[in-house]
Amino acid sequence: MNHTMDENVCPQARPEVAACRKELSEKSMPGVLSSSADAPILVGFDGSPASFAALEWAVDRAAELGCPVTLIRAVYESSMIPDAARYDTVINAARELLETGVRHACEIAPGVLLNTRVHSGDVVQALSDLSRNAQMVVLGMDKSNLGPGQVIGSVSHQVAIMSLSPVAVIPAQDNRTRAGVVAGVDGSAESLQAADFAAAEAQRTSQDLLILTSSAVPLKTDAAARTTLNQVVTTMTARYPDVAIQGVLETKDPPAEALLNAAASARLLVVGSRGRGALKRMTLGSVSHKALLNLTCPTIITRQRA
């Protein structure tokens, strides 16, 4: 498995290092899980409108956080293309595509450090492996030609299952006029982590936070759901006193439908996942799964770190 890494800095930011610096590596970045400012935001980039939307969202975030962005493009392994000359053409086309992405990112956020990586092999595996050292993986999703739920098996869904870092899935739509952060809770550790992540995002971006739970599930009473909701709202209000937090108990719609409706005009939806483990990594959980299949706004699937 081969990877090439190019490092780019927008010319407006540092002219002396504007030219790409290329380096060949034989394996993905090793190491421990990282959440420091030096850890990159990874962006799966294929030149589609959805991937441009993901790139724009990622570099805006990176500019605010002061972290680098790595654009990744996957191509077939060399064994799948016996003609060596043709394979060189494939690699060069991938590099040119990433350079197009870099130029676009430079227009949006001139000061962000941008890395590019051409990966030989499966993009899901590449993003999952690299997520170990990443702050976040960001992917685009274009559902303009699909009906509700018609993205099972998509790259974004598979990466959300396998990633070791949070995964943001960005729809190909204008997200600039949206407002508010929405999080769903059910009392689980995963949902509490999602609520904390959402509150931190709301504080960072000066947005209001809506925390929602639903009692329209088997074996859950309105009273139990209300208790869970109140506990979470109280905890987050104490941790983030500057954030306006509203708690909402939904009694009719199931959790996924209630969250999607609440986030229809939101800036961000945050939901938890069951985590990556021997059995857990094979599923997101029904709410996260449905949120990705019926994306209404930028959505982050949080990940419990080991």
C-alpha positions in Angstrom: 0.0 0.0 0.0 1.6 3.3 -1.1 0.8 6.8 -0.2 2.1 10.1 -1.5 2.0 13.2 0.7 2.2 16.7 -0.6 2.4 19.7 1.7 0.9 23.0 0.5 0.7 26.4 2.1 -1.5 29.0 0.4 0.8 31.5 -1.4 -1.0 34.4 0.3 0.1 33.0 3.7 3.7 32.0 3.2 5.2 32.7 -0.3 8.5 31.1 0.6 6.9 27.6 0.9 4.2 27.9 -1.7 5.7 25.2 -3.9 4.6 21.6 -3.0 7.0 19.5 -1.0 6.6 15.8 -1.9 7.5 12.8 0.1 6.8 9.1 -0.4 5.6 7.0 2.5 5.0 3.3 2.7 2.3 3.3 5.4 -0.3 5.3 7.1 0.6 7.6 10.0 1.2 5.5 13.2 0.7 6.6 16.7 -1.9 7.2 19.3 -5.2 9.0 19.1 -4.8 12.7 19.0 -7.0 15.7 19.6 -4.3 18.4 19.7 -4.3 21.5 17.5 -1.6 19.9 15.4 -3.9 17.0 14.4 -5.4 17.5 11.0 -8.9 17.6 9.7 -9.1 14.9 7.0 -11.3 15.6 3.9 -12.3 13.0 1.4 -12.1 14.9 -1.9 -13.2 13.6 -5.3 -14.1 16.9 -7.1 -17.8 16.5 -6.7 -20.0 19.4 -5.5 -20.5 17.5 -2.2 -16.7 17.2 -1.7 -16.3 20.9 -2.4 -18.9 21.6 0.3 -17.1 19.4 2.7 -13.8 21.1 1.9 -15.2 24.5 2.4 -16.7 23.5 5.8 -13.4 21.9 6.9 -11.2 24.8 6.0 -13.5 27.3 7.7 -13.3 25.1 10.8 -9.5 24.7 10.5 -9.1 28.5 10.2 -11.0 29.0 13.5 -9.1 26.2 15.3 -5.7 26.8 13.8 -5.2 23.3 12.6 -4.1 21.8 9.3 -6.3 20.1 6.7 -5.4 17.0 4.7 -7.2 16.4 1.4 -7.3 12.7 0.5 -8.0 11.1 -2.9 -8.1 7.3 -3.4 -7.3 5.5 -6.6 -7.2 1.9 -7.6 -4.3 -0.2 -6.5 -1.6 -0.6 -9.1 -2.4 -4.3 -9.5 -5.8 -3.3 -10.8 -4.2 -1.3 -13.6 -1.4 -3.5 -15.2 -0.3 -0.8 -17.6 2.3 1.2 -15.6 2.1 4.2 -17.9 -1.6 4.4 -17.5 -1.3 4.1 -13.7 1.1 7.1 -13.7 -1.7 9.0 -15.5 -4.2 8.0 -12.9 -1.9 9.2 -10.1 -1.1 12.5 -11.9 -4.9 13.1 -12.4 -5.5 12.5 -8.7 -2.7 15.0 -7.8 -4.1 17.6 -10.2 -7.6 17.1 -8.7 -6.2 17.7 -5.2 -4.3 20.8 -6.3 -7.6 22.1 -7.6 -9.0 21.6 -4.1 -6.0 23.3 -2.6 -6.5 26.4 -4.8 -10.1 26.5 -3.8 -9.3 26.2 -0.2 -6.7 29.0 -0.4 -9.4 31.3 -1.7 -11.5 30.6 1.4 -8.9 30.4 4.1 -5.4 31.7 3.0 -3.7 30.9 6.3 -4.6 27.3 6.6 -1.8 24.7 6.2 -3.0 22.2 3.5 -1.7 18.7 3.0 -2.7 16.4 0.1 -2.5 12.6 0.0 -3.1 10.3 -2.9 -4.0 6.9 -1.5 -3.6 3.6 -3.5 -6.4 1.4 -2.3 -9.8 1.7 -0.5 -10.7 5.2 0.6 -12.8 3.9 3.5 -9.8 2.0 4.9 -7.5 4.9 4.3 -9.7 7.4 6.1 -10.3 5.0 8.9 -6.6 4.3 9.4 -5.7 8.0 9.2 -8.5 9.0 11.6 -6.4 7.7 14.5 -4.3 10.8 14.4 -7.0 13.2 13.1 -9.3 15.7 14.9 -12.1 14.8 12.5 -12.9 13.2 9.2 -15.1 15.4 6.9 -17.0 14.0 3.9 -19.6 15.4 1.6 -22.9 13.9 0.6 -25.1 14.8 -2.4 -28.6 13.4 -2.2 -30.0 15.6 -4.9 -30.7 12.5 -7.1 -31.6 10.2 -4.3 -34.7 9.5 -2.3 -34.7 9.3 1.5 -32.5 6.4 2.8 -30.9 5.6 -0.5 -27.3 5.9 0.6 -26.7 2.6 2.4 -23.1 1.5 1.8 -21.9 5.0 1.0 -18.4 6.1 1.8 -19.7 8.5 4.5 -21.7 5.8 6.2 -18.8 3.2 6.2 -16.3 5.8 7.4 -18.7 6.8 10.2 -18.7 3.2 11.3 -15.0 2.6 11.1 -13.5 6.0 12.1 -11.6 6.5 15.3 -12.3 10.2 15.3 -15.6 12.2 14.9 -17.0 12.2 11.4 -18.7 15.2 9.9 -21.0 14.7 6.9 -21.8 17.8 4.9 -24.7 18.1 2.5 -24.2 19.8 -0.8 -26.3 22.8 0.0 -25.9 26.4 1.2 -25.3 26.1 4.9 -24.4 29.8 5.5 -27.9 31.0 6.6 -28.5 28.1 9.1 -28.5 28.7 12.8 -28.4 26.7 16.0 -26.8 23.4 17.2 -29.0 20.3 17.9 -28.0 17.3 19.9 -30.0 14.1 20.7 -29.7 12.3 24.1 -31.0 9.1 25.5 -29.0 8.8 28.7 -26.3 6.6 27.2 -22.6 7.6 27.6 -22.4 8.0 23.8 -25.2 10.5 23.8 -23.8 12.4 26.7 -20.6 12.8 24.9 -22.5 14.0 21.9 -24.3 16.6 24.0 -21.0 17.8 25.4 -19.5 18.1 22.0 -22.5 20.0 20.7 -22.4 22.4 23.7 -18.7 23.1 23.0 -19.5 23.7 19.3 -22.3 26.0 20.3 -20.0 28.0 22.6 -17.3 28.2 20.0 -19.6 29.4 17.3 -21.9 31.6 19.4 -24.9 29.5 18.6 -27.9 28.4 20.7 -28.1 24.7 21.6 -31.2 22.5 21.5 -31.0 19.2 23.4 -33.7 16.8 22.4 -34.9 13.4 23.7 -37.8 11.3 22.7 -40.1 9.1 24.8 -41.6 7.6 21.7 -39.6 4.4 22.1 -40.4 1.0 23.7 -40.2 0.8 27.5 -39.6 4.5 28.0 -42.0 6.7 29.8 -42.4 10.5 29.5 -41.3 10.9 33.1 -38.1 8.9 32.6 -37.3 10.8 29.4 -38.0 14.1 31.1 -35.6 13.1 34.0 -32.9 12.2 31.5 -33.3 15.5 29.6 -33.3 17.6 32.7 -30.1 16.0 34.0 -28.3 16.6 30.7 -29.5 20.2 30.4 -28.5 20.9 33.9 -25.0 19.4 33.4 -24.4 21.2 30.1 -25.6 24.5 31.5 -23.1 24.2 34.4 -20.3 23.4 32.0 -21.2 26.0 29.4 -22.9 28.9 31.2 -22.6 31.3 28.2 -24.6 29.0 25.9 -28.4 29.4 25.7 -29.6 25.8 26.1 -33.1 24.6 25.5 -34.3 21.1 26.4 -37.1 19.5 24.3 -39.0 16.3 25.1 -40.6 14.7 22.1 -43.5 12.4 22.9 -44.9 11.6 19.4 -42.0 11.2 16.9 -39.3 8.6 17.4 -35.8 9.9 18.2 -34.4 10.0 14.6 -37.4 11.6 13.1 -37.6 14.1 15.9 -33.9 15.1 15.5 -34.1 15.4 11.8 -37.2 17.7 12.1 -35.5 19.8 14.8 -32.3 20.1 12.7 -34.1 21.0 9.5 -32.7 24.6 9.6 -29.9 24.1 12.1 -26.2 24.9 11.6 -25.2 21.5 13.0 -26.6 18.2 14.3 -24.6 16.1 16.7 -25.3 12.5 17.5 -23.4 9.8 19.2 -22.3 6.4 17.9 -21.8 3.1 19.6 -18.1 3.3 19.1 -15.5 1.1 17.5 -15.0 -2.3 18.9 -15.2 -6.0 18.1 -19.0 -5.9 17.7 -20.0 -2.3 18.1 -18.0 -1.1 15.1 -20.4 -2.9 12.8 -23.2 -0.5 13.5 -23.8 3.1 14.2 -27.0 2.8 16.2 -30.4 3.4 14.7 -30.5 7.1 15.3 -27.1 7.9 13.9 -27.8 5.6 11.0 -31.1 7.3 10.1 -29.5 10.8 10.5 -27.0 10.0 7.8 -29.5 8.4 5.5 -31.7 11.4 5.7 -29.2 14.2 6.1 -30.8 17.7 6.6 -27.8 19.7 7.7 -24.1 19.3 8.6 -24.0 16.3 10.9 -21.3 15.1 13.2 -21.1 11.6 14.5 -19.1 11.7 17.7 -16.7 9.0 18.7 -15.8 7.7 22.2 -12.0 7.8 22.5 -10.3 5.0 24.2 
